[in-house]
Amino acid sequence: MRNTCSRCETNIYRIAYENNSQRRLNGFGWDYSASKSVVDIIRANNLSDRAKDKRALDLGCGDGRHIDYLRRLGFKVFGIDSCKEAIRLCRDRFRDDANVSLKLADLTVRDSISALGLFDLILDWSVLDHIRKKHQKAYLNNAFNALKHGGFFILSEFDRSYPGLFKGKNYRAKNGSYSCAFTINDLIKLLKPLELVDFKEGALEDEINNYRFNTVLMSIHNASYLSTNDQVN
Ligand SMILES: C[S@@+](CC[C@H](N)C(=O)[O-])C[C@H]1O[C@@H](n2cnc3c(N)ncnc32)[C@H](O)[C@@H]1O
């Protein structure tokens, strides 16, 4: 895979993860430990009680902070990222853990995860909000198709209601990176036919840049997946 990918802005992440211990000082403000909103939602909905031997997928896993959290809960965790440096960090970090598997892949490419089987829990912490609109459906289809019936999908994305974000706009394209933001309702609409189970609104999860996040816990009940007509190739 090329190291600079127009779909997934890999180059920006290469810069972040090449120097991961200095990452936050360099303005890449997401934390080194698991997101509080993710931890709270997992606890509040007793998802950790059912973790033993269940399969979790961390989309855009970065340096593996959520892989670490989920494996400690008992999940068998799969982490995928399009950035070589992120996967390299995770391979080092989890090399002795047989319950962690990793894959380098661009998640907007159709079937990039279809060979991995189905998952009980899928997590996306600030990945969808870095995917350009024209690729979002393809990305979400990949995730939906990997979710078990009755499985859970947690997404935590930039909060569009927060007026300070991106100077009042709902997206920003700058220096080769793309970011966009969502309200809780935007996420619910985008994730149909999944149903909302729980949410946390406007949590300050990047204190360096003062970015707030909306987190939703969605589930499939009797849903049929997005129709093939909706898929973007
Ligand atoms: C803001 S970081 C968040 C990292 C991680 N989820 C966390 O909570 O620390 C976004 C991550 O998504 C990854 N990413 C962005 N676009 C991607 C794509 N199309 N396919 C796979 N990974 C992608 C980046 O490489 C980066 O690691």
The ligand as a MOL file (V3000), in Angstrom:
LIG
                    3D

  0  0  0     0  0            999 V3000
M  V30 BEGIN CTAB
M  V30 COUNTS 27 29 0 0 0
M  V30 BEGIN ATOM
M  V30 1 C -7.8290 10.6190 15.2070 0
M  V30 2 S -7.0090 9.0980 14.9670 0 CHG=1
M  V30 3 C -7.8170 8.1030 16.1920 0
M  V30 4 C -7.0320 6.8540 16.4980 0
M  V30 5 C -7.6990 5.8680 17.4470 0
M  V30 6 N -9.0460 5.4980 17.0190 0
M  V30 7 C -7.7310 6.3610 18.8710 0
M  V30 8 O -8.8030 6.3930 19.4630 0
M  V30 9 O -6.6810 6.6930 19.4010 0 CHG=-1
M  V30 10 C -7.7260 8.4910 13.4440 0
M  V30 11 C -7.1840 7.1410 13.0240 0
M  V30 12 O -7.9310 6.6530 11.9260 0
M  V30 13 C -7.0460 6.0930 10.9650 0
M  V30 14 N -7.7120 6.1830 9.6570 0
M  V30 15 C -8.1410 7.3020 9.0370 0
M  V30 16 N -8.6970 6.9970 7.8470 0
M  V30 17 C -8.6280 5.6410 7.7250 0
M  V30 18 C -9.0310 4.7180 6.7170 0
M  V30 19 N -9.6070 5.1200 5.6030 0
M  V30 20 N -8.7980 3.4090 6.9180 0
M  V30 21 C -8.1880 2.9710 8.0510 0
M  V30 22 N -7.7870 3.7960 9.0380 0
M  V30 23 C -7.9990 5.1200 8.8810 0
M  V30 24 C -5.8070 6.9510 11.0710 0
M  V30 25 O -4.6640 6.3360 10.5250 0
M  V30 26 C -5.7270 7.1960 12.5630 0
M  V30 27 O -4.9960 6.2000 13.2300 0
M  V30 END ATOM
M  V30 BEGIN BOND
M  V30 1 1 1 2
M  V30 2 1 2 3
M  V30 3 1 2 10
M  V30 4 1 3 4
M  V30 5 1 4 5
M  V30 6 1 5 6
M  V30 7 1 5 7
M  V30 8 2 7 8
M  V30 9 1 7 9
M  V30 10 1 10 11
M  V30 11 1 11 12
M  V30 12 1 11 26
M  V30 13 1 12 13
M  V30 14 1 13 14
M  V30 15 1 13 24
M  V30 16 1 14 15
M  V30 17 1 14 23
M  V30 18 2 15 16
M  V30 19 1 16 17
M  V30 20 1 17 18
M  V30 21 2 17 23
M  V30 22 1 18 19
M  V30 23 2 18 20
M  V30 24 1 20 21
M  V30 25 2 21 22
M  V30 26 1 22 23
M  V30 27 1 24 25
M  V30 28 1 24 26
M  V30 29 1 26 27
M  V30 END BOND
M  V30 END CTAB
M  END
